[in-house]
Amino acid sequence: MAVERRKDNKRRVLKEGEYQRSSGTYEFKWRDKRGNRHSISAVTLEELREKELDVLRDVLDGVKVDKNNLTVNDMYNSWIQLKRGLKENTFSNYKYMYKMFVEPDFGKNRITDLKRSDVRGFYNFLAEEKHVQINTIDSIHTVLHQVLEIAVEDDYLRYNPSDNALKELKKAVNFEVEKRRALTVSEQEIFEAFLRKKGQYHRWYPVFTVMLWTGMRVGEITGLRWCDIDLEEGSINVNHTLVYFDKRAEERCTFAINTTKTKAGERSIPMLPKVKEAFLMEKEYQRECGVKSESVVDGYRDFIFVNRFGNVQHQGTLNKALRRIIRDCNFEILDKNKQNDVIILPKFSNHSLRHTFTTRMCEAGVNIKAMQEILGHADAETTMDIYAEATKELKKSELINFEEFFARHSKEKLIV
């Protein structure tokens, strides 16, 4: 015997879960996977069925129907599915930051309950109780802000409660990002002279000379291949960068080839005679020691700067080498000179050498547009910021020289 299907007052057959109320409006009831009851209503059957389609899409996409129970972690899972345009190592780092610091506790907060004070309190907790560095909290904020922005876009929140939260924390703890200081001319000369001498650190002369006299980013230099340079024409073709990141999902670290940091990063750099000499020195060293590039990274091979095993250089290894070079160079200077006013090397990193090259260009009066293209800056403002900082120091030194000249000139007048 056929089962009589429910119909509305217009004799239209209602689907399973659809009901018409005595008031004439319609309702759709269903249970989720956990057995919890849910319902939606509408004035007309057509409107109800449009809402049913939205429910079906949410179920298929794994979105919880009860918006009041959506957590920050639920929004993070949506962000994972939607986020595009990030390089793999950057995306991997963002996910690690979230899972390490946000997911275990703060991520369980319900979206609808979240207030600005909750986010501020979370950042304060990380800084004061967990002793997390501000730079790390900055990375956490980058992810969390994007996650909560999805909740705003989907109308779960009226505003993003993480807006300005990090700025307030930085102001509260009087935090300032330490500016990278370029080496002075005297410091640069000491550094180069120390590496040029025959000894245990002479091996590092080529890579740091190229870094110092091209302004290339460290990943661009470690990823450089012999086919990327033209020793005859004297040019360097920068078209990719070598990155090293933690594939935490697979519990391993790996090298990868990425596009340059920005589209402007793809560029050709004129090769100064000192840089050409450094490349030839590296080639001769590898020939004498029988070192050959063995690494293959995403199909790229024949890398210029490799370690004694033929593997590509790691940025961390280069920074460790710099720390040893700085230490032993300074010991040598202090052993020879007992004066208190002797010049020694400051603490600096790979990126400081790029900043030093930029400063030398500023001091030499190189055109800002040319500087932007050589450095691969997408935004001229970045170049202008460095230029302004460098010229400020230059003006200061020029004024000191002027004061000394004026003092000498006045003294000579008095003598006459």
Secondary structure, 3 states (H helix, E strand, C coil): CCCCCCECCCCCECCCCEEECCCCCEEEEEECCCCCEEEEEECCHHHHHHHHHHHHHHHHHCCCCCHHHCEHHHHHHHHHHHCCCCCHHHHHHHHHHHHHHHCCCHHHCEHHHCCHHHHHHHHHHHHHCCCCCHHHHHHHHHHHHHHHHHHHHCCCCCCCCCCCHHHHHHHHCCCCCCCCCCCCHHHHHHHHHHHHCCCCCHHHHHHHHHHHHHCCCHHHHHCCEHHHEECCCCEEEECCEEEEEEEHHHCEEEEEEECCCCHHHCEEEECCHHHHHHHHHHHHHHHHHCCCCCCCECCECCECCECCCCCECCHHHHHHHHHHHHHHHHHHHHHHCCCCCCCCCCCCCHHHHHHHHHHHHHHCCCCHHHHHHHHCCCCHHHHHHHHHHHHHHHHHHHHHHHHHHHHHHHHHHHHC
